[in-house]
């Protein structure tokens, strides 16, 4: 079972972010307890893809590609750029074998606390190199053209066994586990969210991210109590994490305006002293006191009795 802690404040988040500096992060507004892409999230997905509809993923991709050219307002990936097309589909919420992560904890935290206010949330932290080593892809992030990535991109189209696919690509064995990849930055949203992906093979028992990474240094989960979500949402907004910043489009702007309009009055607070006055401020205060003492009018001598 994955080691799980509580996250209740922005101070907690800063400690995590400044400690797990090489981890990737993912936030859920409810504790789902698993790290599976939408395409494989249904508990019956292994049975569906293994027997009833083995072509379902390929059909979904090709149907999306067939219609996208008539709708899109920008340049789409080349027809044979399978990773590029999966990124486009993921961007527009079509179920794919990709799972979104971020290199920025605050991004994942925002997604965790900005919805389902009455329920607890969760944030996962994963060391991507450890996942790839456990999956047999080496202690590194593979290039999009590497054999392990090609295997996972080719799998929806392959009509033979996993062993035959692995042999065709020069791999010693089929890829049974997900791996972490750096995607092409096709949309501004991916850049501002510091987006990354894990790409997953067809479901296989004992080969989930949690199965592969039992060490809390490699995978850890933080539960955020429901009562902490609203304060964290306002704190994140104050330091620049909002719909407008994370979704650089008109919808993101609109959502941020609606959120900000919840404030009906504002009284400026005193600035927090933090670690106390800076030496410059202390020197200025002492100088002001000396000036006040020098310029103070002389007091008359008391009358003699």
C-alpha positions, -999 to +999 in steps of 0.1 A: +000+000+000+013+035-009+025+056+020+000+083+027+003+116+047-019+146+052-015+180+035-034+208+052-017+240+044+004+259+019+033+255+042+029+217+039+029+221+001+060+242+001+078+216+022+068+189-003+077+209-033+112+220-020+119+184-008+107+163-037+123+186-063+125+159-091+091+144-086+061+147-108+027+155-092-009+147-099-040+159-080-075+144-077-104+164-062-116+131-046-095+102-033-097+077-062-067+057-049-054+047-083-032+061-111-048+048-143-057+068-175-093+073-183-092+047-211-083+020-186-100+033-155-131+011-157-126-021-136-137-041-166-113-025-191-089-055-191-118-078-201-132-053-227-099-048-245-088-084-241-119-100-256-150-080-264-135-049-281-098-053-287-100-027-315-118-001-294-087+021-287-076+021-323-111+029-335-114+058-311-081+073-323-089+069-359-124+083-355-110+114-337-084+119-365-110+115-392-132+144-379-106+166-363-093+182-396-128+197-402-130+212-368-096+223-356-085+259-360-048+252-358-022+228-374-028+192-364+000+166-361+010+146-391-012+115-396+015+091-385+025+111-354+008+088-329+021+105-298+011+139-311-024+127-318-027+112-283-017+145-268-044+163-289-070+138-278-060+141-242-061+179-244-097+177-254-107+150-229-110+120-252-100+089-231-065+078-240-037+057-225-020+089-213-022+101-177-015+138-169+012+149-145+029+182-137+064+190-127+049+218-104+032+206-072+011+238-070-005+229-103-015+195-090-026+210-057-049+235-075-067+207-094-071+188-062-087+216-042-107+235-069-136+211-071-158+188-050-155+211-020-173+187+004-149+158-002-113+151+007-088+153-021-054+137-029-021+146-044+004+120-056+042+126-060+061+102-082+098+100-092+096+094-130+130+078-133+122+052-107+091+043-126+109+039-159+136+018-142+110-005-126+092-008-160+124-019-178+129+014-197+161+025-178+167+051-152+159+080-175+131+096-195+130+079-229+129+099-262+096+098-281+113+077-308+127+051-284+117+014-288+098+013-255+077+044-264+071+029-299+059-003-284+032+015-263+022+037-293+020+007-317+001-016-293-034-002-301-028-011-338-011-045-333-030-076-342-006-101-328+010-111-295+029-087-273+060-109-277+058-106-315+055-068-312+085-067-289+105-088-313+096-065-342+110-036-323+141-053-309+128-054-273+137-084-251+101-086-238+067-069-240+061-037-221+038-046-193+041-014-172+036+023-177+065+047-183+070+084-178+076+105-210+081+142-218+054+151-244+057+176-272+043+210-261+015+214-286-007+238-265+001+268-243-019+250-215+007+222-215+035+247-210+019+268-183+009+237-164+044+222-167+026+191-182+041+156-185+026+122-191+028+086-182+018+063-211+002+030-201+000-004-218-031-026-218-040-033-181-020-062-166-022-075-130+006-064-107+019-038-132+003-005-119+024+025-108+016+017-072+027-019-077+060-009-092+069+018-067+064+006-031+092+029-018+078+062-005+108+080-019+095+070-053+057+073-048+038+089-020+002+102-016-011+132+004-047+134+015-062+169+018-091+172+042-123+188+027-122+216+052-087+227+040-097+229+003-113+264+004-085+281+022-059+265+000-079+276-031-077+312-020-040+309-010-031+295-044-051+322-062-031+348-042+002+334-055-008+331-091-025+297-095-060+301-109-081+291-139-068+322-158-032+313-152-035+275-158-060+277-187-048+306-209-080+310-228-113+329-225-129+301-204-101+302-179-104+340-177-142+337-171-138+311-144-113+332-125-135+363-127-164+343-113-142+330-085-128+365-076-163+380-075-170+359-044-151+386-025-177+413-016-154+434+007-118+438+015-100+454+044-062+456+041-045+436+068-013+444+086+017+429+067+030+397+084+063+404+103+077+370+092+112+368+107+112+403+121+124+436+109+153+438+084+185+454+097+179+483+073+145+489+089+160+487+124+186+513+114+159+535+099+138+532+131+168+541+153+177+571+131+142+583+133+142+580+170+175+599+173+161+627+150+130+629+172+151+631+203+173+659+188+145+680+175+123+676+206+117+711+223+136+716+256+115+712+287+114+742+310+133+739+343+110+732+373+103+763+394+124+768+426+107+765+458 
